[in-house]
Amino acid sequence: MAETQSRLVAVSNRVGPLSDEGQAGGLVVGLSDALKRHGGLWFGWSGETSAEGTQSREKTEVQENVEMTTIDLTEEELKGFYLDYANRSLWPLLHYRLDLAEFDRASDRIYRNVNHRFAVRLMPHLREGDLVWVHDYHFFYMGSELRQAGYKGRLGYFLHIPFCSPEVFSALPASHDIVRAMLAYDLVGFQTERDRRNFVNFCTGELGGEELDEERLRVGDRTVITRAFPIGIDAEAYARFAVSPEAGEHEEMLRDISRRRGAPEGEEGGRKLIVGVDRMDYSKGLLERFYGFERLLEDYPENRGNAIFLQVAPLSRSEVDAYADLRHQLEHTAGHLNGRFATLDWTPLQMMTRGFTRKALAGIYRAARVCLVTPLRDGMNLVAKEFVAAQDPDDPGVLVLSRFAGALAELKGGCITVNPYNTDDVAAALQKGLTMPLEERKRRWQVMREAVFTGTAQHWCQTFLDRLEASHDEAGGTGGKSPA
């Protein structure tokens, strides 16, 4: 009798959508595809609060062979688990912003308790032979809680954001507890080799662990597999988005805006468009990006009146003070820059805080001569890959990419690499992109296209799950303990 395929159980803070509604990122695309193929359960937070919180009645939606099951949080749990510990402690710390990180015992306690409650609520759903895959910084303790509740099956974890250096991570009061809890997983995945190495170095330097080989790590009686799995996008689908009617409308609108009044059709009659697309977050380097564009106009005056920078920056986590402060700084800087350089028929910098569908964004990318992706630290950054997938092969744009973005490992053969902290470096990269000859643009784009269309979200997902299948056997099938 043929062996049946394992059921996949995915755990993430937010769940779905299972069908692509034009807003899905890499996690959603990859997991949706895998869940449909394996059959399974997607478990997480409902996005709602109630008096019962993590003890609330489950909400379940079934689509074909996939269940999507969610539970609520109380207001206290939402604040302590999500707003405070996840986004005021872990997020800034893991992005190397120790100056913004806040630590307190109350939110630490709530974070641990929510991880415990989610594990308790998930346990009755688990079956022998399941592949359980936990996602991101919201659920560092989830694997340990599942083991303590008696789960002995295959258990994997993937961190979507950076894992900072041991020197920075050790500032977290619970750093040892979190990493020891992560050792309950059979497989721990990271976006880049740098992130994996930081985790391994913490285990060896802080916890007395030992590297057994290029993947296996032993700490005490626990042996885990660590590996980099760079996440991707559904490149074929995104390329189709770029030629959809919705994308075409947005591309044409931008070309109309870029066209000088009374100028002829074609490139000679239009201004060149620089585009940035990021959630409004201090890790994205938006303020530094504005300074770099200002330096472009200062040092390369031929761009005055001839270049437009459009920054799309949807608001996020507005309850957190650091995000409100960032918005104020960006609006002030944009106003200063425009006041300094704008003319009656040219506004150099436009910032939009509303969101767009992925099809609309594909059209925006396609209209751009340069896409500016300059995070101060990023686990991967799928905007860079979406920009590449959206381009017109006959007239592709140029990607300017931060050296601190995880995507650089795959795209460095075709992008222009910059240090986002170096204003002169950003300005010079923009000038190079705006003036780059067509043949060089094509050559660079082709190199990046190969990487993007090979390292897709589906490939990321399947590679992880294949490794998870094997890793539990290597660990002796004993909940992450080393073989006898």
C-alpha positions, 0 to 999 in steps of 0.5 A: 500500500502506498504511503499517504502524504502527511497532513500539514498543520500551519501555525501563524499569527494571522490566518489566510486567505487561502485563495489569492485575493491580490493581497497575499505575500510569500507566506500566504502563497507558499502555505496556501499551495502546500495546504491544498496539496497536503490537506491540513489545518491553518491555526492562528489568531482571528484578528478579533478580541473578546472577553474570553480571548484565547479561551474563546470558541473556535472559528473554523472555515473549511475550503476543500481539504483545508481547515482554517481555525482561529481563536480570539485574544482579550484586550489585555492579551492583544496589548501584552502579547502583540503590541508590547512584547512582539512589537515593542520588544522583539521586533525592534531588537531583532532588527538591531534597534536596541534603542527602541526596544522596551522590556517589561515583565508583564508583557513577557508573562502575557507573551508566554501565556498566549503561546501556552494557550495557543498550544493547548488549543491546538493539541486536540487537533493534532494527529499522528503523522502531522507535519506541524510548521510554526511561523515567526516571532509571535510563537517562539515558545509554541514548540516547547509548549507543544512538546510539554503537552505531549506532542511527539511528531515532526515540528518545524519553525521558520523566522520571517524576520532577521535573527540579530547578533548574539551581542544584541539578542542577549540584551533581551531578559528572556533571551536564554529562555526563548532560544532554549524553547526554540530547540524543541523544534526539529528544524529551525529555518531562517531567511539567510545564512547570516541569520542562521549563523547568528542563532548558532553563535548564540547557542554555542556562545551563550548556551554551551552548544556544539555544532555537529556539522553544517546543519546540525546543532546540539545543546544539552540533550537536544539536537536540531537542524538549522538551515536558511530557506529564502522565501520567494513569491509566486513569480509567474502569477505576479508577472501575469498581474503586471499585464492585467487591466488593473495594473495597466491602468495604474501604469498608464496613470503614472506615465501620464503624471510623469509626462511633461505638459506639451512634451511629445510621447515617449521617454524623451517627453517624460520624467523618470519615476523612482518608486519605493513600496514599504509598510511605514516602519522604522526598519525600512529606512524611509527617512534615510531614503528621503535624504538620499533622494534629496542628495540626488537633487543636490549633487546631480542637478540635471534631475531637477524637474526630470525625476519623480520619487513616489513612496507608497507607505501604508500605515502600520502599528499606529498604536506604537509611539515609534511608528507615529513619530516616524510618520511625523518625521517623514511628512516633515522631511517630504514637506521640506524637500518639496518646499526646497525643490518643487516648481509650479509643474513638478513635485519631486517627492510624493508619499502615499499612506494608503494601500494598493492591491498587488495588481495595482502595485505591479503596474506601479513597478512596471512604470518605474525606471528605478525601484528603491528598496533600502531597508536598514535591516530586513529578513528578506523583502519581497518588494524587490522580488515583485519589482523584478517579476513585474518588469517589461522584458523589453524595457526593464527598470533598475533595482537599487537594493540595501546591503542589509536586505535578505534578498541581496543574497539572491539578487546581488548579481543584477541590482545596484547594492547600497549602504542605506545609511550612506546618503552619497551612496544612495544618491550615486546609485539612483543616478546610475539607475536613472542613466543606465543604458537599456542593454545593461538594464536588460542584462541585470534584470535577466540575472535577477529574473532567473533567481526570482523565478527559481526561488519561488514561494512554492519552492521555499515551502516544499524545500522546508517541508522536505527537510522537516520530514527528514529532520525528525528521523535524524533526531531519532523521532524523540521530540528534538532529542539527539539520537542515542 
